[in-house]
Each structure stands twice: as C-alpha cells, then as structure tokens.
C-alpha cells in the first residue's frame, strides 16, 4: 500500500514540476522577409572585330585586349583600312548595390570561313574598375547598367586561307 501511494505521489509531483516549467515559457513572433530580384541581362552594343590583316610565312596572332589597342605577333600585319575593335556590352537588371557580378566569357568555337577553314580565338573580359580576365568580377551599382568590354586574341596560321571568318562568343553574367 505504501509503495502504491509513493508511486502516485512521485507521478503527481512530476506533473506539478512539468506544469510549473510550462507556465514559465513564452513565445515571441519573429518578423521575416525575402526579396526576389530580377535577372541580369547582357546587351551587345558593338561586336568584336579583329579587322583586316595579312599573314606571311610563319603565322602569328592579332591581339585586341579588352580596354587596349590592337597589336600583332609573328608574321601578321594589321591593315589600317578596317581598324576593328573590341565588343562593348552592358549588364543591367534590378541588382542590389554592391552585389558581386561575375561576367564569364565561354571559350568559343573557332572563327570559320564557312568552307572548313578556322582560326582559334581566346577571349578576355574587362569589367568596370579594370577587372581583367575571364571571368571578370566587379561590384554592381543598384539598377545601373555596367559597361563590360570583350577583347581577345585570334591565332592566324602560316598558310591561313584568305577569306572572311565569323563566329560567336557566349557571355554570361550572374550575381
């Protein structure tokens, strides 16, 4: 009998302790929020054009660095009749101020003349504030279009076939 009474007393005292703990608790609502921002868009203002050049017996390169001046290596002579130039792009969108924007230039397929002849292109990127490379990374200004330049190097073979060579370079931008 004592044991039964004692067990009930222990259970009752345990309930009293639990009741006293639960009556000291409180709840506070926490305010939360989220913001979805728009995507970054890339708009081409001018196309990349390596211009006109001739090649001798050894080949070489035509270099149009983003933000720089055309130069050549090897036996390549750049002609002044069509100067050419770097690609000029804008990145824009509803971007938060100071967000890191990364512009990546994907390694392109070679330029081709449509007859099976090709020239390799190695692009580079120049972002605001002089961030050069691929990718180029920079801090954005809220809602402002940022100028990005794409330059590169085209490799001209020693026996490169005369013609007009075309291609595309994929550029992506992301926060």
C-alpha positions as CSV (number, residue, x, y, z in Angstrom):
1,X,0.0,0.0,0.0
2,X,2.8,2.4,0.9
3,X,4.5,1.6,-2.4
4,X,1.3,2.4,-4.4
5,X,0.9,5.6,-2.6
6,X,4.5,6.6,-3.0
7,X,4.4,5.9,-6.8
8,X,1.3,8.1,-7.2
9,X,3.0,10.8,-5.2
10,X,6.1,10.7,-7.4
11,X,3.9,10.8,-10.6
12,X,1.8,13.7,-9.2
13,X,4.9,15.7,-8.1
14,X,6.4,15.1,-11.6
15,X,3.3,16.6,-13.1
16,X,3.5,19.5,-10.8
17,X,7.1,20.2,-11.9
18,X,6.2,19.9,-15.6
19,X,3.3,22.3,-15.0
20,X,5.4,24.8,-13.3
21,X,8.0,24.7,-16.1
22,X,5.5,25.1,-18.9
23,X,3.8,28.1,-17.2
24,X,7.2,30.0,-17.3
25,X,7.6,29.7,-21.1
26,X,6.7,32.5,-23.6
27,X,6.5,32.8,-27.3
28,X,7.6,35.8,-29.5
29,X,6.8,36.1,-33.2
30,X,9.9,36.8,-35.4
31,X,9.4,39.0,-38.4
32,X,10.8,37.5,-41.6
33,X,11.2,38.8,-45.2
34,X,12.6,37.9,-48.6
35,X,13.2,39.8,-51.8
36,X,13.4,38.3,-55.2
37,X,15.5,40.4,-57.6
38,X,15.4,40.3,-61.4
39,X,18.0,38.6,-63.6
40,X,21.0,40.3,-65.1
41,X,20.7,40.9,-68.8
42,X,23.6,41.3,-71.2
43,X,23.2,43.6,-74.2
44,X,25.7,43.9,-77.0
45,X,26.4,47.5,-78.1
46,X,29.2,46.7,-80.6
47,X,30.5,43.5,-82.0
48,X,34.1,42.3,-81.7
49,X,36.0,42.7,-85.0
50,X,39.7,41.8,-85.4
51,X,39.8,43.9,-88.6
52,X,41.8,43.2,-91.7
53,X,45.3,41.7,-91.7
54,X,47.7,39.8,-93.8
55,X,49.9,36.9,-92.9
56,X,53.4,35.9,-94.2
57,X,55.0,32.5,-94.0
58,X,55.2,32.0,-90.2
59,X,51.7,33.0,-88.9
60,X,51.1,34.7,-85.6
61,X,48.3,36.5,-83.7
62,X,46.1,39.5,-83.8
63,X,45.6,40.8,-80.2
64,X,42.7,43.1,-79.2
65,X,42.9,43.1,-75.4
66,X,39.8,44.4,-73.7
67,X,40.5,48.1,-73.0
68,X,43.6,48.1,-75.1
69,X,45.0,48.7,-78.6
70,X,45.4,46.2,-81.4
71,X,48.8,44.5,-81.7
72,X,50.2,41.6,-83.7
73,X,52.8,38.9,-83.3
74,X,54.8,36.8,-85.7
75,X,54.4,37.5,-89.4
76,X,51.0,39.1,-89.1
77,X,50.5,42.7,-90.3
78,X,47.3,44.5,-89.3
79,X,46.0,46.8,-92.0
80,X,44.6,50.3,-91.2
81,X,41.8,50.1,-93.7
82,X,39.5,48.4,-91.2
83,X,40.7,49.0,-87.7
84,X,38.3,46.7,-85.9
85,X,37.6,46.7,-82.2
86,X,36.5,45.1,-79.0
87,X,33.0,44.1,-78.2
88,X,31.2,46.6,-75.9
89,X,28.4,45.2,-73.7
90,X,26.1,46.4,-70.9
91,X,25.0,44.3,-68.0
92,X,21.8,45.5,-66.4
93,X,19.0,44.4,-64.1
94,X,17.4,45.0,-60.7
95,X,20.7,44.3,-58.9
96,X,21.3,45.2,-55.3
97,X,24.0,47.8,-54.7
98,X,27.4,46.2,-54.1
99,X,26.3,42.7,-55.3
100,X,29.2,40.9,-56.9
101,X,28.6,40.4,-60.6
102,X,30.6,37.8,-62.5
103,X,30.9,38.0,-66.2
104,X,32.2,34.8,-67.8
105,X,33.4,34.5,-71.4
106,X,32.9,30.9,-72.5
107,X,35.7,29.6,-74.7
108,X,34.3,29.9,-78.2
109,X,34.3,27.7,-81.2
110,X,37.0,28.9,-83.7
111,X,36.1,31.5,-86.2
112,X,35.4,29.8,-89.6
113,X,35.0,30.9,-93.2
114,X,32.2,28.5,-94.0
115,X,34.5,26.4,-96.1
116,X,36.1,24.4,-93.2
117,X,39.0,26.8,-92.5
118,X,39.3,28.1,-88.9
119,X,41.2,30.4,-86.6
120,X,41.2,29.9,-82.8
121,X,40.0,32.8,-80.6
122,X,41.0,33.3,-76.9
123,X,38.7,36.0,-75.4
124,X,39.1,38.1,-72.3
125,X,36.9,40.5,-70.4
126,X,37.3,43.9,-68.9
127,X,34.7,45.0,-66.3
128,X,34.2,48.3,-64.5
129,X,37.1,49.3,-62.4
130,X,39.6,47.4,-64.6
131,X,38.8,43.8,-63.6
132,X,40.5,42.0,-66.5
133,X,40.3,38.3,-67.2
134,X,37.6,35.7,-67.7
135,X,35.7,35.7,-65.6
136,X,35.8,39.3,-64.6
137,X,34.2,40.2,-61.3
138,X,33.0,43.6,-60.0
139,X,30.7,45.2,-57.5
140,X,27.5,46.4,-59.1
141,X,25.7,49.7,-58.6
142,X,22.0,49.4,-57.9
143,X,19.9,49.5,-61.0
144,X,22.8,50.8,-63.1
145,X,24.0,49.4,-66.5
146,X,27.6,48.4,-66.2
147,X,29.9,48.5,-69.2
148,X,31.9,45.4,-70.0
149,X,34.4,45.0,-72.9
150,X,35.3,41.8,-74.5
151,X,38.6,41.5,-76.3
152,X,40.8,38.6,-77.3
153,X,43.5,37.0,-79.4
154,X,42.9,35.3,-82.8
155,X,45.6,32.8,-83.9
156,X,46.5,33.1,-87.6
157,X,48.1,30.0,-89.3
158,X,51.2,30.3,-91.5
159,X,49.1,29.2,-94.5
160,X,45.8,30.7,-93.4
161,X,43.3,30.7,-96.3
162,X,42.2,34.2,-97.4
163,X,38.6,34.9,-96.5
164,X,36.1,36.4,-94.0
165,X,35.9,34.4,-90.8
166,X,33.0,34.6,-88.4
167,X,31.9,33.1,-85.1
168,X,30.2,33.8,-81.8
169,X,31.4,34.1,-78.2
170,X,29.0,33.3,-75.4
171,X,29.0,35.7,-72.5
172,X,27.1,35.1,-69.2
173,X,26.5,37.4,-66.3
174,X,25.4,36.3,-62.8
175,X,25.2,37.6,-59.2
